[in-house]
Amino acid sequence: MFNISRKINLPSFESPVLRAKQFDDKIRAYVAENPRASVVSLTAGLDATFYRVDNGSIHWYDLDLPPAIEVREQLLPEPDRVTYIAKSLLDPSWCDDIEHTEEGIFIMAGGVLPFFEESEIKKFFSMLADNFPRSEIVFDAPLKLDDDFGAWFDMYPKEQQDEMRAVWCEALKDWWENAPQDQRDEVYDIITTLKTSVKPKGKE
């Protein structure tokens, strides 16, 4: 049965790190039960999830528009068991490009669905249900309270707030430990800048 229950609600400013951590966990859990599954990353861009979750036997598909795939091919050439698909996620023909579906199929759509109209999203999910009836998908859905994180956070019981903080901190820690040195240096420079006191204009 097509499973669309794996949805993650995230406030926008923390989404990139926390979303990556939660998506990785969902994929690893699915792959643990389906070690030869096919995983599809929609609007992949330069996403590197495959390198974090690869178990040595999954089949991976990175889908994005032709200009994005062209850049990806230059910077991240296709490794073994990875296929790049240069199509829109609304183009149903990409479904025919996915192979090995008998071993399970998992679809990830991070940070993309909010850019489409409701009618397009409904059409998209209908397309998935028709082509991959036993697949699972994980996606994020931004909240209307994104502009007011305090209100969003206060919606949850204190125990859940503490758990969310812990997950966020763990995700940041994992990123920091595995991030390239140049990215860590950039973050350090930003933090240093924020900590530097600036005198108000007209004050010496």
C-alpha positions, 0 to 999 in steps of 0.5 A: 500500500502506498504510504504517505504517512511519513511527513515531517513538519519543520520550521523553515530556518532549521530545516536544512540540518534537521530535515537531513538528519530525519530523512537519513534516519527514515531512509536507513530504517527502510533500507534496513528492512529492504537492503536492495531497495531503490531510493529516489531523491526528487529535485536532488540538486547537489544533495549527498544523502546517498553517500551517508546512507549507502549500504552497498546494495541499494539502487539510487536515483537522483532526479532534477531538471536538466540544468541541475543534473548537468551541474551535478554530473560535472561536480558529482559524477554518477557512482556505482548503483546511482542513476541521474534522471534529468526530468521534472518530478511532475513528468510521469515518464520518470517513473518508467526510469526506476528499476529494481522496484520489486525490492522496495522503493523509497522516495524522498522529497525535501524542500520541494513540494511547497513550490507547487500548487495544491492541484499539482501536488495532488496530481503528483501523489496520484502519479506515485500511487499509480506507479509505485503502489507499495512505495513509501515517501518522506517529505517536509511540509512547512507550517503557516507558523514558520514566521513565528517560531516561538508560537510554533514551538509552544504548540508542543508539550515541554517533553516534546520540546526537549526532545526536539532540541535534542534531535536538533543538537544531535543533527548539528553535532553530526554535521559539524563532525562530518562537514568539510573543513572549509564549511566549518571555517565559514561557520566559525567566521560567521559566529565570530562576526556575530560575537564582535561588538559594533559601536553605534554610529556617532559613538566612539 
